[in-house]
Amino acid sequence: MTTPLTTSLLDEARRPAVVADFASVVDAEVKDKGGLSGATIKTAYAAVKKVSPSVIESALGKLLPDFAASLDPFWSDFTAQGGGDFGDYLSGRGDEVGDALLAVTDRKAESTTQPALRKAYQSLRGKAKDNVVAALPRVGAAVQKHAG
């Protein structure tokens, strides 16, 4: 029987390393962005990190339980099929996985009591799925590293 991601990724001893690896995924994805939109993303990301260097880790720590729960059905199916590369598995289901992960951030944005945050999220939401889907190979590798 497969260990649920909510158990393995949220284990207190493992959790700091999980959050650090997911923060590294975000850093790498931002670094790899190109073009005008990539420059905009990089500038905004650098500004946020300058104001609060640990903001990404803090946000990921808060979102990790919901992200793990959203990925758990995919992990169960992946392991039932015999495993392999979880990043490839996720990429092959990009639309479905992207929707599942963005449902987490959508719920958080909807429930915020800060209208400015909600508005900022909504302004970025249109391109978010493309960025999430592009990150799935790295997300899968980070999950696979800590799962089990």
Residue frames relative to the residue before (quaternion, step in Angstrom):
aa qw qx qy qz dx dy dz
M 1.0000 0.0000 0.0000 0.0000 0.00 0.00 0.00
T 0.4432 -0.7047 0.5038 0.2306 3.55 -1.02 0.89
T 0.4242 -0.6675 0.5477 0.2730 3.54 -1.08 0.77
P 0.4588 -0.6818 0.4832 0.3018 3.62 -0.79 0.92
L 0.5778 -0.5939 0.4334 0.3544 3.56 -1.12 0.65
T 0.6105 0.5608 -0.3573 0.4303 3.55 1.06 -0.70
T 0.6527 0.4861 -0.3121 0.4901 3.60 1.15 -0.50
S 0.7502 0.4205 -0.2397 0.4504 3.56 0.70 -1.04
L 0.7144 0.4556 -0.2794 0.4518 3.63 0.84 -0.86
L 0.7299 0.4221 -0.2343 0.4839 3.57 1.14 -0.58
D 0.3456 0.7301 -0.5065 0.3016 3.56 1.27 0.16
E 0.5297 -0.6832 0.4031 0.3003 3.58 -0.72 1.09
A 0.6670 0.4983 -0.3071 0.4610 3.61 0.98 -0.75
R 0.7314 0.4366 -0.2153 0.4775 3.57 1.07 -0.78
R 0.5406 0.6998 -0.3751 0.2781 3.57 1.12 -0.75
P 0.6598 0.5007 -0.3531 0.4350 3.69 0.77 -0.78
A 0.6578 0.4938 -0.3098 0.4770 3.59 1.00 -0.75
V 0.6127 0.5404 -0.3444 0.4626 3.59 1.06 -0.73
V 0.6715 0.4892 -0.2951 0.4718 3.57 0.85 -0.98
A 0.6463 0.5174 -0.3210 0.4600 3.62 0.94 -0.84
D 0.6693 0.4909 -0.3096 0.4639 3.61 0.94 -0.80
F 0.6513 0.4890 -0.3218 0.4828 3.59 1.00 -0.71
A 0.6097 0.5245 -0.3529 0.4781 3.60 1.07 -0.63
S 0.6305 0.5224 -0.3248 0.4734 3.59 1.06 -0.72
V 0.5971 0.5447 -0.3522 0.4720 3.58 1.11 -0.67
V 0.6578 0.5007 -0.3107 0.4691 3.59 0.88 -0.94
D 0.6445 0.5267 -0.3186 0.4536 3.59 0.90 -0.94
A 0.6869 0.4876 -0.2825 0.4589 3.59 0.85 -0.97
E 0.6485 0.5153 -0.3217 0.4588 3.57 0.96 -0.81
V 0.6506 0.4969 -0.3196 0.4770 3.59 0.95 -0.83
K 0.6469 0.5386 -0.3147 0.4385 3.57 0.91 -0.92
D 0.7143 0.4722 -0.2524 0.4507 3.58 1.00 -0.82
K 0.5000 0.6568 -0.4376 0.3565 3.62 1.21 -0.18
G 0.1308 -0.8040 0.5784 0.0432 3.54 -0.99 0.86
G 0.7185 0.4582 -0.3238 0.4110 3.52 -1.32 0.04
L 0.7623 -0.3702 0.2789 0.4518 3.51 -1.35 -0.19
S 0.6702 0.4780 -0.3103 0.4755 3.58 0.91 -0.84
G 0.6187 0.5389 -0.3376 0.4613 3.58 1.09 -0.67
A 0.6396 0.5156 -0.3210 0.4712 3.57 1.01 -0.81
T 0.6381 0.5214 -0.3204 0.4672 3.57 1.03 -0.78
I 0.6523 0.5078 -0.3054 0.4726 3.56 0.95 -0.90
K 0.6673 0.5099 -0.3015 0.4515 3.58 0.88 -0.94
T 0.6553 0.5088 -0.3095 0.4646 3.58 0.97 -0.84
A 0.6723 0.4864 -0.2982 0.4717 3.57 0.89 -0.91
Y 0.6483 0.5263 -0.3093 0.4550 3.57 0.97 -0.87
A 0.6568 0.5052 -0.3038 0.4702 3.57 0.95 -0.88
A 0.6454 0.5219 -0.3192 0.4573 3.57 1.00 -0.80
V 0.6516 0.5073 -0.3101 0.4711 3.56 0.94 -0.86
K 0.6792 0.4890 -0.2890 0.4648 3.59 0.90 -0.93
K 0.6225 0.5361 -0.3437 0.4548 3.59 1.10 -0.63
V 0.6706 0.4861 -0.2872 0.4812 3.57 0.98 -0.85
S 0.7995 -0.0103 0.0521 0.5983 3.57 0.95 -0.91
P 0.2813 -0.8197 0.4738 0.1564 3.59 0.05 1.28
S 0.7502 0.3851 -0.2179 0.4914 3.61 1.07 -0.58
V 0.3387 0.7799 -0.4812 0.2134 3.60 1.23 0.19
I 0.6485 0.5188 -0.3341 0.4458 3.61 0.93 -0.78
E 0.6659 0.4940 -0.2975 0.4733 3.58 0.88 -0.95
S 0.6438 0.5253 -0.3223 0.4536 3.58 0.98 -0.83
A 0.6755 0.4874 -0.2921 0.4699 3.57 0.88 -0.94
L 0.6596 0.5036 -0.3105 0.4635 3.58 0.93 -0.87
G 0.6222 0.5470 -0.3380 0.4466 3.57 1.01 -0.75
K 0.6836 0.4763 -0.2769 0.4787 3.56 1.02 -0.82
L 0.7273 0.4407 -0.2354 0.4706 3.58 1.02 -0.80
L 0.4813 0.7215 -0.4152 0.2745 3.59 1.19 -0.49
P 0.6575 0.5033 -0.3584 0.4312 3.67 0.76 -0.76
D 0.6892 0.4675 -0.2852 0.4745 3.58 0.95 -0.83
F 0.6262 0.5180 -0.3400 0.4732 3.59 1.04 -0.72
A 0.6447 0.5202 -0.3212 0.4589 3.60 0.95 -0.87
A 0.6585 0.5021 -0.3079 0.4685 3.58 0.94 -0.87
S 0.6579 0.5118 -0.3094 0.4577 3.60 1.02 -0.75
L 0.7095 0.4473 -0.2514 0.4831 3.58 1.08 -0.74
D 0.4980 0.7087 -0.4038 0.2945 3.58 1.19 -0.50
P 0.6676 0.4812 -0.3386 0.4561 3.68 0.81 -0.76
F 0.6350 0.5165 -0.3291 0.4708 3.58 1.07 -0.71
W 0.6378 0.5251 -0.3191 0.4643 3.58 1.01 -0.82
S 0.6467 0.5228 -0.3162 0.4565 3.58 0.95 -0.87
D 0.6673 0.4868 -0.2953 0.4801 3.57 0.94 -0.88
F 0.6287 0.5479 -0.3176 0.4513 3.58 1.00 -0.89
T 0.7137 0.4364 -0.2688 0.4774 3.59 0.78 -0.94
A 0.6138 0.5424 -0.3480 0.4560 3.60 1.09 -0.64
Q 0.6773 0.4721 -0.2801 0.4898 3.57 1.17 -0.60
G 0.6613 -0.5467 0.2967 0.4193 3.57 1.24 0.10
G 0.5610 -0.6458 0.3796 0.3523 3.58 1.23 0.16
G 0.2097 0.7458 -0.6191 0.1286 3.51 -1.23 -0.63
D 0.7196 -0.3578 0.3205 0.5014 3.56 -0.88 -1.00
F 0.3498 -0.7750 0.4878 0.1977 3.57 -0.38 1.24
G 0.5959 0.5626 -0.3649 0.4419 3.61 1.08 -0.58
D 0.6458 0.4969 -0.3114 0.4890 3.57 1.02 -0.80
Y 0.6241 0.5428 -0.3308 0.4544 3.55 1.00 -0.86
L 0.6843 0.4827 -0.2891 0.4639 3.59 0.84 -1.00
S 0.6426 0.5346 -0.3216 0.4448 3.57 0.96 -0.86
G 0.6505 0.5278 -0.3056 0.4527 3.56 1.06 -0.72
R 0.7304 0.3050 -0.1861 0.5821 3.56 1.30 -0.29
G 0.0852 0.8861 -0.4536 0.0421 3.54 1.23 0.65
D 0.6803 0.4881 -0.3087 0.4513 3.59 0.79 -0.95
E 0.6890 0.4915 -0.2773 0.4548 3.55 0.86 -1.01
V 0.6829 0.4708 -0.2849 0.4804 3.59 0.90 -0.91
G 0.6273 0.5379 -0.3326 0.4545 3.58 0.98 -0.83
D 0.6567 0.5032 -0.3050 0.4717 3.58 0.95 -0.88
A 0.6527 0.5235 -0.3176 0.4462 3.59 0.95 -0.86
L 0.6948 0.4615 -0.2811 0.4746 3.59 0.90 -0.88
L 0.6793 0.4811 -0.2984 0.4669 3.58 0.96 -0.79
A 0.5400 0.5959 -0.4103 0.4300 3.60 1.17 -0.38
V 0.6040 0.5540 -0.3473 0.4557 3.58 1.13 -0.67
T 0.7278 0.4178 -0.2572 0.4791 3.57 0.74 -1.01
D 0.5806 0.5663 -0.3741 0.4497 3.59 1.13 -0.56
R 0.6576 0.5040 -0.3079 0.4677 3.60 0.92 -0.89
K 0.6529 0.5073 -0.3159 0.4653 3.58 0.95 -0.86
A 0.6611 0.5038 -0.3109 0.4610 3.60 0.92 -0.85
E 0.6588 0.5161 -0.3065 0.4535 3.57 0.98 -0.83
S 0.7368 0.4341 -0.2341 0.4625 3.57 1.01 -0.75
T 0.4842 0.6712 -0.4519 0.3330 3.60 1.20 -0.10
T 0.3785 -0.7203 0.5393 0.2167 3.53 -1.12 0.71
Q 0.6207 0.5254 -0.3351 0.4759 3.56 1.32 0.10
P 0.3539 -0.7766 0.4827 0.1966 3.59 -0.23 1.26
A 0.6260 0.5468 -0.3519 0.4304 3.62 1.00 -0.70
L 0.6463 0.5053 -0.3177 0.4754 3.59 1.03 -0.76
R 0.6358 0.5259 -0.3249 0.4621 3.56 0.98 -0.86
K 0.6675 0.5019 -0.2974 0.4627 3.58 0.92 -0.92
A 0.6450 0.5134 -0.3214 0.4659 3.60 0.95 -0.84
Y 0.6460 0.5109 -0.3212 0.4675 3.59 0.95 -0.85
Q 0.6724 0.5084 -0.3035 0.4442 3.57 0.86 -0.94
S 0.6413 0.5272 -0.3309 0.4487 3.59 1.08 -0.66
L 0.7162 0.4239 -0.2394 0.5001 3.60 1.18 -0.57
R 0.5120 0.7102 -0.3926 0.2816 3.57 1.20 -0.51
G 0.5982 0.6174 -0.3611 0.3614 3.61 0.99 -0.76
K 0.7616 0.3372 -0.1785 0.5239 3.60 0.96 -0.84
A 0.4398 0.7406 -0.4331 0.2655 3.57 1.26 -0.22
K 0.6604 0.5267 -0.3366 0.4162 3.59 0.84 -0.86
D 0.6249 0.5312 -0.3447 0.4566 3.59 0.96 -0.79
N 0.6752 0.4941 -0.2906 0.4642 3.57 0.96 -0.88
V 0.6456 0.5094 -0.3217 0.4694 3.59 0.98 -0.80
V 0.6613 0.5018 -0.3117 0.4624 3.59 0.86 -0.91
A 0.6450 0.5221 -0.3213 0.4563 3.59 0.98 -0.80
A 0.6913 0.4898 -0.2674 0.4590 3.59 1.11 -0.67
L 0.4665 0.7378 -0.4228 0.2433 3.61 1.17 -0.35
P 0.6108 0.5273 -0.3946 0.4395 3.69 0.90 -0.57
R 0.6852 0.4613 -0.2857 0.4859 3.60 0.94 -0.83
V 0.6103 0.5375 -0.3495 0.4652 3.58 1.02 -0.74
G 0.6672 0.5135 -0.2979 0.4499 3.55 0.88 -0.95
A 0.6476 0.5113 -0.3203 0.4655 3.58 0.97 -0.83
A 0.6583 0.5043 -0.3151 0.4616 3.60 0.95 -0.83
V 0.6381 0.5106 -0.3228 0.4774 3.58 0.98 -0.84
Q 0.6862 0.5035 -0.2948 0.4344 3.57 0.76 -1.04
K 0.6063 0.5755 -0.3433 0.4282 3.57 1.06 -0.73
H 0.7944 0.3265 -0.1387 0.4931 3.58 0.97 -0.86
A 0.5776 0.6111 -0.3799 0.3856 3.61 1.20 -0.27
G 0.7020 0.5251 -0.3299 0.3502 3.49 -1.22 0.46
